[in-house]
Amino acid sequence: MLTRQDAMAFAQQWAANWNRLAIDTIVDHFAPEGEMRSPLATKLAGSSTIKGRDAIRTYWHAAYGGLSEPHLTLESAAWDGALQRLTVWWSAPLPSGPTRACEMMDFDADHQIIRSEAYYGAGS
């Protein structure tokens, strides 16, 4: 099981990886059968749920691979040890406009993400 300290370190590294656009590194934290849900996925993938590590990788490369410098700011993170759920709040000045989001990531016993879900709010 992940500890709170592990989860907070993961959140910091997760944000750093997005700022480097290290999509493959980010996706490698997903279990092979992991899934990602986002209302933004429907536009490119035809569904708000992307299932499987390889499909997530393909989607994120298509959706975000063209960004030059995301400047993602990790605003906060919270860890629920009983659920093994990390929730991160971030903001970024994306090409589509200022973006704020909350993402939940559920981890399995092997410390891999089995499910993630993104929620988007009003830009700052």
N, C-alpha and C positions, 0 to 999 in steps of 0.2 A: 504494500500500500504506500501511496505517496504521503509524505508529511506536508505540513503547511509550508515549511521552509523549502522543500523540493518544489512545491507548486508555485511559490512566489518567484523562485529562481527561474522556473520554466516560463512564467509570464514575462519576465524581463528578457529572456532569450528569444521568446516568441516574437516580441515587438522588435527586437534587434534584427531578427531574421527577416521580418516583413520589410524593414527599412533597407535591408540589403537585397530585397527581392529574391531571397534564397528559398524559392517556392519548393524545390525538391527537398530541402532540409525540413521545412515546415511539414510537408506531406508525409515524410518518413516517420513522423510521430503518430500517424494514424495506424490503427490495426488494419490488416489487409481487407477486412470486411467492414471497416468503419464507414460512417456516413456523415455527411455535412448538409445542413439545411440552411437555406438563405432565400429570402424573397427575390434577391437579385439574380439568382441562378436561373429562374424561369426564362428570362430573356435569351440566354445563350444555350441552355440545356433543355428547355421545354418542361422542366420540372423544378420545383423548389428544393427537392432532395436529390443529392448526388450520392450514389452508393458505391463503395469500394475505393480503396486507396488510389488505384490507377485512374479511375474516372475523376476523382477529386483533383489529382495532379493535372490531368488534361484540361479540366474546367478552369482551374486557377491560372494555368499558363495562358489560356485563351483570354480570360477575364482581366488578369493583372500583369501578365508578362511584359506588356508594352509600357508600363509606367516607368518613369525615369527615377524619380525620388519621391517615395510616398510620404515621407516626413510624418509617419505614424507616431502619435504620442500616447503612451500607455497612461491613462488617467488614474486608474485604480484596478485592483484585483481582489477577489475574495475566494476563499477556499472552504469547501464543505467536505471535511474528512470522512464523514459517514457516507455521503453519496459519492465521494471521490470526484467532485465537480469543481472545476475552476471557472470562475466568471471574470472576464476582463472587460473593462470599459476603455475605449480608445477614441481618438479623434484624428483626423487627417485632412489636409487641404487637397482633396482629390480633384482631377480635371473636371469632374461633374459638379464640383462645388464642395464647400466645407461639409464634412461627414462626421457624424458621431455614431458609435455603435456599441452594443453590448454583445459579447459572445460567450456562450457556455460550452465547456468541453468536459465530457465525462470520460474518465480513465478506467481501464481494466486492470487486472492484477499484474499485468506485465508492463504497466505504466504507458500503455498506448491509448490513444484517443479512439473510443468506439463510437462516439456521437458528438457532434458539435452543432450548435444552432446560433445564427446571427440575427440580431434585431437592430434595426436602424432607426435613428431618431432625427430630429431636426438638426441641421448644421449649426455650428456656433457662429 
